[in-house]
Amino acid sequence: MNSLATALLLTSAMVPFAQAQTQQPPAPAKSFSQAFGYVNHKILEMAEDFPEAKYGFRLTKETRSFQEVLLHIASGNVYAAKAGRGEKVNWDELDPKNYPTKAQVVAALRKSIEDATATLNAVPEDRFAKTVQPWLAVIEHAGEHYGQLVAYYRANGLVPPDSRPKAK
């Protein structure tokens, strides 16, 4: 009786494991789209949330201002959108002088995210078997600068949106 109970217990424990093994991981295009959307959503939320009066804040005189970091991230997205479409492209930094207000910076960032997302969603799945660039690089780039923006929040005595308690 103990052997039968043990066998049934082991068999029932293996069913979820076997089911998990048959589920396919998301396709590369979907994985990259999710990762790109995730990090850029967090950055856009910060761009909208951070006080406009502090957009010129720098951690040190050698670092970019909050505004400049956002435009630098947007520049990466613009690059990715063009490269992702197969255009011959160089990194062209968006000039902060052309975006003097918070609303203009947020609009530029939002547009860069929308354009890059549209390009990413149009990439044929088989292209990811050849290369994951520029998507891997731009996602990693945005993630690095997300951490930098968190430091800007903390240095100003502010709590980043993603670190705030969530309503239940």
C-alpha positions in Angstrom: 0.0 0.0 0.0 2.8 2.4 0.8 4.4 1.8 -2.6 1.2 2.5 -4.4 0.6 5.7 -2.4 4.2 6.8 -3.1 3.8 6.1 -6.8 0.6 8.1 -7.0 2.1 11.0 -5.0 5.1 11.1 -7.3 3.0 10.8 -10.4 0.7 13.7 -9.3 3.7 15.8 -8.5 5.2 15.2 -11.9 2.1 16.4 -13.8 2.6 20.2 -13.3 6.3 19.7 -14.1 5.5 17.9 -17.3 3.0 20.6 -18.3 5.5 23.3 -17.6 8.0 21.5 -19.9 5.5 21.5 -22.8 4.8 25.3 -22.6 7.0 27.2 -25.1 8.8 30.3 -23.9 7.8 33.5 -25.7 9.2 34.1 -29.1 12.3 36.4 -29.2 10.3 39.2 -30.8 7.7 39.1 -28.0 10.4 38.9 -25.4 12.2 41.9 -26.7 9.0 43.8 -27.2 8.0 43.1 -23.5 11.4 44.1 -22.2 11.6 47.3 -24.3 8.1 48.3 -23.2 8.7 47.5 -19.5 11.8 49.7 -19.1 10.5 52.5 -21.3 7.2 52.6 -19.5 9.1 53.1 -16.2 11.2 55.8 -17.6 8.2 57.6 -19.2 6.5 57.5 -15.9 9.5 59.1 -14.2 9.6 61.8 -17.0 6.0 62.7 -16.3 6.3 62.5 -12.5 9.6 64.4 -11.8 9.1 68.1 -11.0 9.8 70.3 -13.9 11.7 72.7 -11.7 14.3 69.9 -11.1 14.7 68.9 -14.8 18.1 70.7 -14.8 19.3 68.8 -11.7 22.7 67.0 -12.1 24.2 64.6 -9.6 27.6 66.2 -10.3 28.7 68.9 -12.7 30.1 66.2 -15.0 26.9 64.3 -15.4 23.9 64.9 -17.6 20.9 66.7 -16.1 17.7 64.8 -15.6 16.4 66.4 -18.8 19.5 65.4 -20.7 19.3 61.8 -19.5 15.7 61.5 -20.8 16.7 63.0 -24.2 19.7 60.7 -24.3 17.4 57.7 -23.7 15.1 59.0 -26.4 18.1 59.3 -28.7 18.7 55.6 -28.2 15.2 54.8 -29.1 15.4 56.9 -32.2 18.6 55.1 -33.2 16.9 51.7 -32.5 13.9 52.5 -34.6 16.0 53.5 -37.6 18.5 50.7 -37.2 15.6 48.2 -36.7 14.1 49.3 -40.0 17.4 48.6 -41.7 18.4 52.2 -42.2 22.1 53.2 -42.2 22.2 55.3 -39.0 24.5 57.0 -36.6 23.7 57.9 -33.1 22.3 61.4 -33.2 21.9 62.9 -29.8 18.7 65.0 -29.4 19.8 68.5 -28.4 18.3 69.6 -25.1 18.1 73.2 -26.4 15.4 72.0 -28.7 13.3 70.7 -25.8 13.4 73.4 -23.1 10.2 72.4 -21.3 9.1 69.2 -19.4 6.2 68.8 -21.8 8.5 68.9 -24.8 10.9 66.4 -23.3 8.0 64.0 -22.3 6.5 64.3 -25.8 9.9 63.6 -27.5 10.5 60.6 -25.2 6.9 59.3 -25.8 7.3 59.7 -29.6 10.7 57.9 -29.5 9.1 55.0 -27.6 6.1 54.8 -29.9 8.3 54.8 -33.1 10.7 52.2 -31.7 7.9 50.0 -30.5 6.2 50.2 -34.0 9.5 49.2 -35.6 10.1 46.4 -33.1 6.7 45.0 -33.6 7.2 44.9 -37.3 10.5 43.0 -37.2 10.1 39.5 -38.7 10.6 36.8 -36.2 13.3 35.1 -38.2 15.5 38.2 -38.0 16.1 37.5 -34.3 17.8 34.3 -35.3 20.4 36.4 -37.1 20.8 39.3 -34.7 19.2 40.7 -31.6 20.6 44.2 -32.3 19.8 47.0 -31.9 17.2 45.9 -29.4 19.4 44.2 -26.9 21.7 47.2 -26.7 18.9 49.8 -26.4 17.1 47.9 -23.7 20.3 47.5 -21.7 21.1 51.2 -22.3 17.7 52.3 -21.1 18.0 50.1 -18.0 21.3 51.7 -17.1 19.9 55.1 -17.3 16.8 54.1 -15.4 19.1 53.4 -12.5 20.7 56.8 -12.9 17.3 58.4 -12.8 16.5 56.6 -9.6 19.6 58.2 -8.1 18.4 61.6 -9.2 15.1 61.0 -7.4 16.8 59.9 -4.2 19.3 62.8 -4.3 16.3 65.1 -4.3 14.6 63.4 -1.5 11.9 61.9 -3.8 10.7 58.4 -4.1 10.7 57.0 -7.7 7.2 55.9 -8.9 8.2 52.2 -9.1 9.3 52.3 -5.4 6.2 53.8 -4.0 3.7 51.6 -2.2 1.1 50.2 -4.5 -2.6 50.6 -3.7 -4.4 47.4 -2.9 
